Amino acid sequence: MSAGKRATQPHVTVIIPTLNSRTIGQTLAAVRGQRYDMGRVEVLVVGLDPHHLVQEDELVRFIATEGPVSAARARNLGLAQARGNIICFTDDDCVPALDWLEKLLGPYQTAGVSVVGGGMSLPGHGYWAQCDAVTSAYEQLVFQPAGPRRQLPSLNFSIRRELLAQFNGFSESFPKAAGEDSHLSARLRQAGYTLWFSPEAMVEHIGWRTTGRTVLAHAHLFGQYTVWLHPDMQAFIRPPFFFGHWLLMVLATLPLAGWITGRMFLRQRRMLRYWLLLPGIYLAQVAWGLGVTRTLWRRQKNTAAQPKAVQLEISEKIKKP
């Protein structure tokens, strides 16, 4: 690498949330081997490491939490101590390609670029792992074209530090790793920022789920916490009318799952070679819709219970002398 090119490379902080991971060692080995000026990089691993796989040195620093914290909280703790001009995120079950940082940061040389996400490889085998990849990251698979995106998942994501700080990092209202990155993406788009996708900045996600039960449970969880239901995003995203009531969502789930699944295969011809995945992807979309339904039902139940609680409180006050 030429001295001139090194001089233009930005200072970078890579933040990796971890929770009892047995694969974090593979993630760190891939980050250490990057074809990048590593003197301009710091790596912050945040969370719990009971297997002692995080080896600290001049590059890697471990920020231990007192107990399990959400992925959003872990990333924000890392952001608070980050020194890089650009913050890059990946997960403790991902293995970045050796040119990951170089490709992910390349678009920042273009004026006005503030947010860049990279691609994910589709697993070479495993029916349910492939279904999980397509369902979770269809628009970020490596064979998708570069360009603007509606959302960028946090397992391969970068952003200018001052911009992320301006948005106060990831919302910690999401108790699990489901929806906080979609929420940040929506907030950024609402503010007028373009989310740029660079498929050549690739990571291999070795944590894809491998059984039908885990894939459907994952899709169901994402449905419960979808940004389409988040109160502060309703006016911007404008979800379909059937998101307004759980019963309408029940009726819409099966046709909606079919429409989403069919659209995936029709929009990207390369998907046709994976036609055997159709049933699994469809079931995952049904599980997602039922997750949305569950949240809508809970909200209506809580709303109906509030007037009763207020009435009971008033009655108790009246009874008091």
N, C-alpha and C positions, 0 to 999 in steps of 0.2 A: 504494500500500500504506500503510495507516494506521500511525502511530507505535506504537500499542498492539500491533498484530500483529507489527511488527518486533521489539518488545521480547521477545515470547514465542518468537521463532524461535531454535532452538539453534545453538550454534557447531558448524560442520561441517567435516570434512576429507574431500575426495574423493580417493581413491587410484586411479591408473590405471597398471597395469603395461604396459610397451611393449617391443616387440622388433622393431626395424627397420620400424616401421609407416609406410605411406604415407597412412594415413587419420587419424592422430592429430590433425592440424590441424582436421579436421571435428569430431572429438570435443571438442576444446578450445573451438572456436567455439560449439558448442551449450552447453557448460558456462558459458562466459562470458556467454551470453545468458539465463541463468536468471531467471525472475521470482521472485527471492528477494533478501533483503538480503545482497549479496555481500561486505559488510564483515564478515560473520560466517562467511565461507567461505574455506578455503585448498584449493588443488589441488596434489597431489603426483604427479608423473609419474616413474615409476621404471623404469629399464632402459637401453636403447640407442636413440639417435636419430641414426643416420648421415645422415638426410635433412634434419636441422636444421629440423624442423617444430614443435618445442616452443619457443615464445617465452616466456621468463620475464618476470615483472613482479610487481606487488604481490599478484596472485592466484595465479599459477602458479609453482611451483618444480620444477626438474628435478633428480632424484637419479640420477646416472649410476652404472652398475655397470661393473666392470672388463671384464666379458664377459657372454655370455648367461647368464641365471639363470632358474629356473623361475618360473611365475606366482605360486606360493605364496611363494617367496622374495622376489620383488619386492613383493608385498603386505605381507609382514612387515617389510621394510625401510622401507616407507612408514609402517606402524603405529608403528615405533620413533621416528619423528620427528613424528608427528601431534599436533596440539594441540586438535583438535575434540572435543566431547563425544560426537558421533555420527560414525562412520566410514562413508562411502558408497563403494561400489566400482562401477566400470564398466570396460569394456575399450577398447582403442585402435582397435577397429573398430565401435564403437557410437556412435550419435548420439542423445543424450537429448532428449526433448521439452522445450519451454521451461518447462513447469511440473513437470518431473521432480522436482527437489528438494522443491518445495512439497508435492507429492502423496506422495512417498516418506517425508517426515518427519512428515506429518500424523498418522498413527496413534500417534506417540510422545506425543501429548498425552493419550492414554488411559493410565491407571495400569497398570503391569505389562507394558507392551509394551517389548521389548528388541531384537527382531529383525524387520526388515521387508524384503521383496523386492518388486520391481515387475514389470510386464508387458512382454512383447515382441511387437511387431507381426509378423504373418505376412507374408512377402514377397508382393507383389502379382503377381509373375510369376517364372518360372524353376522348372521342374519339380523339379529336384534341390535347389534352394534351399529350396523349400517342404517337401520331404521332410526335409531337414536340420533345419529349424525345428521341425517336428512331432515328429521323433524325439528331438531334443535338449532341447526345452523345452515339451513338450505341456502340462504343468500350469501353465506361466507365460505362455501366450499371452493376449493382451489380452481375448479374448472369454470367458476362464474367470472364474468368480465369485470374489469376494474371500473370504478365509478362511484357515484354517490349512493348511500344506503340510508334506509329508514332507521336502522339500529345496528350497533356493533357490539358483539359480545365481549365481555371483559377478559376472557381467556386469551385474547390476542388483540390488544387495544393500546392506543397511545394518545396522549393529549398534552398540550403545552401546560406547564405547571400552573402558571398564573391564571389560566382559564379554568382549570379544575378547581383551584382555590376560590375563584370568583363564584363558582356554583356550590361551594362548600362540600366538595367531594361527592361521594355516593350517598344516597338517602339511606339512613339506618332504620327507616320504618319497615324495611323488609327483613323479617327475622331469619330467613334462610337465603341460600344462594339461588334466588329465583325472582327475577324482575327488576333488581336494582340497576342493572346495566341498561335494560330497555328504558327504564325511567330516566336515567341520565341522558340517554340518546334522545329521548323525546324533549327533554328540557333544552338540550343544545339546539335541536332543530327549531324549537319554538322561538329561541332567541336569534335565529337566523344563521346558525353555523352549519356548514356542510360536513357531513360525515363521509370521509373518503375511504374507499375499500381498495386495498392493494393485495390481490391474491397471491402474488409471488412472495410476500412476507409470511411464510408458512410455519405453522406449528402442527405437530402430530399430537392429537388428543388421545392419549392411551387410556383415558378414563371413561370411554363410551360404555354405556350399560350393555350387558350381554344377555339378559333374560327378558322375556316379555313382561314379567311382573314389574321389574325395575324400570323399564322403559315407559310403561303405561303410568306408573306411579310418578315418574319424573314429569311426564306431560301433564298429568293431573295437577301437580304442584304448580307448574308454570301457569296453568289456567287460573288457579286460585289467585295468583299474584300478578296477573297480566296488567300491563300498564294501561290497557283499555278501560280498566275499572278504577284506576287511581283518581281520586277526587280532583286533584289539581291539574289533571290532563284532559278532563272531559271536554272542555270547550275547544281544545286544540286538536285532539284526535278525532272527536265526533264519532263514537262507535255506532254501529247499526242499531236500529230501534229495538231489536230483540234483546239487546244488552240491558234493557230497562227493567226486565222482570224475569225472574227465574223460570217461570212456566213457559214464557216465550222462548227462552234459551233452550229449554228441554226440547221443544218442538223443532227448533232450528238446528240442533247439534248434528244430527245425522246428515242432512243435506249440506250443511256448512262444512263438515268434515270431508264429504265427497268433493265439494267444490275446491277446497284448499288443496287436497291431494291431487286432483286432476290438473289443477293449475300448475303445480310444481312440475309435472311431467310434460305439460304442453309448452311451458315457457322455456325449458332447457332440454333440447333434443338429446343431449348426452344422457339424461335421466332415463330415456327409454330402454337403455341396456340394463337398467336395474328394475325392470317391470315386476320382477318377483317380489319386490319390496312393497308393492301397492297395498296388500292387506295389512301389513304391520304398520305402515305409515297412516293408513286410514284409521286403524284402531287407536293409534296415538293421538290423532286429531280428535277422535271421539272423546278420549280421556281428557284432553285439553278442554273441550267444550263442557264436559261434566264438571271440571274444576271451576270454570267460570260460573256454571249454574250453582255450585255449592256456595261460592262467595255471595252471589246475588240472593240466594235463599237465606243465608245467615244475616245479611243486611236487612232484609225485609222482616225477619223474625225479631231482630234487635229493635228495629223501628217500631214494630207493633207493640213490643214490650215496654217501650219508654213511656207512653201515656199512662199505662197502668201503674208504672212505678211512681210517676209524678202524682197520680190520683191517690195512691196509697200513702205517699208522704204527706199530702194535704190532710187526709183523713186522720193520720196519726197526730198531726199538729192540732187539729180541731178537738181531738179527744183529750189533749193535755189541758189541765186546769189553768 
